């Protein structure tokens, strides 16, 4: 088995307030999501949520890892994670209350 390397996995800036799927592994791959950087691009406090559904695409309170967290204007939050993505049907999703207001950047081992 080859060792996994730390990599940039995905970046998104949702244009909507509903949850947006941001990362799902390719068939046959099993990455581990290790960090997310959440950056507030606005001049006001905004809220964000982070979801993980290991086998599907349900993004609500039942799959929330972070629910309606506040992020101050112009700041970033570095979130340490350890999420094994063992299925290509698994998904990580994000949401925000401010369209185009937050960048979500995901890193992991692949």
C-alpha positions as CSV (number, residue, x, y, z in Angstrom):
1,X,0.0,0.0,0.0
2,X,1.4,3.4,-1.0
3,X,1.6,6.0,1.7
4,X,-0.8,8.9,1.4
5,X,0.4,12.5,0.8
6,X,-1.1,15.7,2.1
7,X,-2.9,17.5,-0.7
8,X,-5.2,20.3,-1.5
9,X,-8.6,18.5,-2.2
10,X,-11.2,21.1,-3.0
11,X,-12.2,24.8,-2.7
12,X,-15.7,26.3,-3.0
13,X,-17.4,29.7,-2.4
14,X,-21.1,28.8,-2.3
15,X,-23.4,31.2,-4.1
16,X,-26.5,29.9,-2.2
17,X,-27.6,29.5,1.4
18,X,-28.6,25.8,1.1
19,X,-26.0,23.1,1.7
20,X,-23.5,22.5,-1.2
21,X,-21.7,19.2,-1.7
22,X,-18.0,20.1,-1.8
23,X,-16.0,16.8,-1.7
24,X,-16.6,13.2,-2.5
25,X,-13.8,10.7,-3.2
26,X,-13.3,9.1,-6.5
27,X,-14.2,5.4,-6.9
28,X,-11.4,3.3,-5.4
29,X,-9.8,6.1,-3.4
30,X,-10.0,6.5,0.3
31,X,-8.7,10.0,1.3
32,X,-8.7,11.3,4.8
33,X,-9.9,14.9,5.1
34,X,-7.6,16.6,7.7
35,X,-8.2,20.3,7.6
36,X,-10.7,22.9,6.4
37,X,-10.0,26.6,6.2
38,X,-13.1,28.7,6.4
39,X,-12.6,32.4,5.3
40,X,-15.1,35.1,5.8
41,X,-14.8,37.5,2.8
42,X,-17.4,39.9,4.1
43,X,-17.5,42.9,6.5
44,X,-20.0,41.3,8.8
45,X,-20.3,38.2,11.0
46,X,-21.6,35.2,9.1
47,X,-22.6,31.7,9.9
48,X,-21.5,28.4,8.4
49,X,-22.2,24.7,8.8
50,X,-20.1,21.6,7.9
51,X,-21.8,18.3,7.1
52,X,-20.5,14.7,6.6
53,X,-22.6,11.9,5.3
54,X,-20.4,8.8,4.9
55,X,-22.9,7.0,2.6
56,X,-25.0,9.6,0.9
57,X,-26.1,13.2,0.5
58,X,-28.2,14.1,3.6
59,X,-27.1,17.5,4.8
60,X,-29.0,18.6,7.8
61,X,-28.8,18.5,11.6
62,X,-28.4,14.7,11.5
63,X,-25.1,14.9,9.6
64,X,-23.8,18.2,10.9
65,X,-20.2,18.3,12.3
66,X,-20.5,22.0,12.8
67,X,-23.9,23.7,13.0
68,X,-24.4,27.5,12.5
69,X,-21.0,28.6,13.8
70,X,-20.3,32.3,13.8
71,X,-17.3,33.6,11.9
72,X,-16.3,37.3,12.4
73,X,-15.8,39.7,9.5
74,X,-12.6,39.2,7.6
75,X,-11.4,36.3,9.7
76,X,-10.5,32.7,9.0
77,X,-11.2,29.5,11.0
78,X,-8.7,26.6,10.8
79,X,-10.6,23.4,11.5
80,X,-8.6,20.3,12.2
81,X,-10.4,17.1,11.1
82,X,-9.8,13.4,10.8
83,X,-12.6,12.2,8.4
84,X,-11.9,8.9,6.6
85,X,-13.8,8.9,3.3
86,X,-14.2,5.2,2.8
87,X,-17.0,5.2,0.2
88,X,-17.3,7.1,-3.1
89,X,-20.9,7.8,-2.2
90,X,-19.8,9.7,1.0
91,X,-19.9,13.5,0.9
92,X,-18.7,16.5,2.7
93,X,-20.9,19.6,2.3
94,X,-21.0,23.2,3.6
95,X,-23.5,25.9,4.0
96,X,-23.5,29.6,4.9
97,X,-26.1,32.3,5.5
98,X,-24.3,34.7,3.2
99,X,-24.1,33.8,-0.5
100,X,-20.6,34.3,-2.0
101,X,-19.4,35.3,1.5
102,X,-17.2,32.4,2.6
103,X,-14.4,30.4,1.0
104,X,-14.1,26.8,2.2
105,X,-10.8,25.1,1.4
106,X,-10.2,21.4,2.1
107,X,-6.9,19.6,2.6
108,X,-6.3,15.9,3.2
109,X,-4.3,12.7,2.7
110,X,-4.8,11.0,-0.6
